[in-house]
Amino acid sequence: RPRRAALDSAETYGGDEGQQSSSLRSWKMSLWPLSTCLSDCPCPDPTELDTKGKVLRVLMAIGKFIVLLGLLYLFVCSLDILSSAFQLVGGKAAGDIFKDNAVLSNPVAGLVIGLMVTVLVQSSSTSSSIVVSMVSSGLLQVKYAVPIIMGTNIGTSVTNTIVAMMQAGDRNEFRRAFGGATVHDFFNWLSVIILLPLEVASGFLYKLTKLLIDSFHIESGENAPDLLNVITDPLTDSIIQLDKSVISDIATGDPAAKNKSLIKVWCKTNTTTTLQNVTVPGQDNCTSIEFCWTDGNVTWTLMNVTKKINLERCKHIFANTTLPDLAVGLILLVLSLLILCTCLILIVKLLNSMLKGQVAIVIKKILNTDFPFPFGWVTGYLAIVVGAGMTFIVQSSSVFTSAITPLVGIGVITIERAYPLTLGSNIGTTTTAILAAMASPPETLGNSLQIAFCHFFFNIAGIIIWYPIPFMRVPIRLAKALGNRTAKYRWFAVFYLILCFLVLPLVVFGLSLAGWQVLAGVGVPILVLVILVIIVNILQSHRPRWLPPVLRTWNFLPHWMHSLSPMDRMVTAMTAFCSRRCCCCCTCCKSSQKEEKRNHSSLCRTTGRANGELEMHSNPALSWDGEMEPEPNGDSATAGRQEDVRAERF
């Protein structure tokens, strides 16, 4: 088993090592035309397969490809329905969050609000449209909206992190998938840490976009083109359709919007405006003196009255439901997560069956090989362009990054190649927002475009900081380290998700509401401590002689302060205890049902004693491959070295 673990660990983060010759043999016959391109692999004899075998092999490959396309289609649709479910569950709450303008003027609070709202509705486009509506209506200034846009950029990365957790069954896949997903998180967080203080101090994004808008005479245009939505809308619209204007109306302070349902009932309506006699409180409320008269104690005037006439009902499943929005949202949430997990598992298994042997080698070489010298540096920027173009096609950065996460997990795409693709997806989602803003009315066009350009230049500035210089690609190293940690302690992935997208934002939000003095008094010492720990860790790895002997390791601290092993033992014990209790309850229930007509009480006592003798096993999901038993010859040192190699190799 340790030898097998060492072979499995050879291909970490998309490496090409560790390919086994047995898989090459099984695929040579079907890939003999392709193998002529590889100098290190001789062509197999085409006569080894008869005509029937060749036809069946080709039909099988075509069938797998068609099934893969169908699963990808369902995967994208499930992400769309998941976003609708989150909006039904927390959409009105998200609108209420935006109502407090005094809080939004605080840049840190605005950042956290943008993050939390995007996590709630699972759509940066929805949260950005709420911000645009508030700015257009005059409730929020553009300079206060910039931190909110930064927060939406962080919140949109939670989707592919959740998708990566679906690959926790295999440690190596989970290591790569979680690292490939969280590289998006680290890029967004690090960009905000650098650019938010710079924006608060100088307002460079606001001034740059203001200058750009004032320099060009931009006129309203058409809506952004529907590309992938043309394919997915027929299915998703038959399940649920939402009236997203309700969330914007709540945010802009419309009292009637709180009583409206987000579920769209009427798909075709007609609005008519007629001049009618209406009653007003007094003559001061009349439209004019000529059109104002009194009848006893009642004052009448002529006024334009707008009425909306419902013409055609929507045809989705929940069009005639009487359930509240929360119930419908929870139903869709469970179903969409179930479909999402099922599709992801099947996609990974199908890709693993298709991408074996020489096929995997060729695809990895095509996707992960740089251009020849001296143009190798162009490859990453081309990947950024590809990521932006693909995101523009699917019109969602969450969909694109969630789609490449399984490919990173199975090793087809390396994390070094996934990083520029992710950066490109950030650019692609802003171009869609710019096109959508250009369809705004003339009176709100300037503000809408300025916010969209703020989002665009924020991502451009982040790419300039964290990509062109190789040693500044810190998100890759952080994501790899986190991937190794979560592969060893899988529960840490859930802890990371809750900490980064719930606990930490709420703590910072509370401190910011108490005032910048409190935030600085608590945040600055913690930030200084984190920086010192990072510096000491770097010196421990590269220049330990520069440190005093006591700081060359963290062993002088309590074990729980520099290792997750104590916490892992506690989580393992809790999981095993819960598993044993559930097993005892299930066994007792089954036994009592079978023997209910006989001596019920004595049999339950016997069953209880039997259950008390159940052996407790540690949860394999919380174990580490390096903790497997050593080889039969008892060479524990070799097993320990294999564990170290497995934990450190990228």
Beta strands, then each sheet from edge to edge (+ up, - down):
strand 1: 266-280
strand 2: 292-295
strand 3: 298-313
sheet 1: 1+ 3- 2+
end
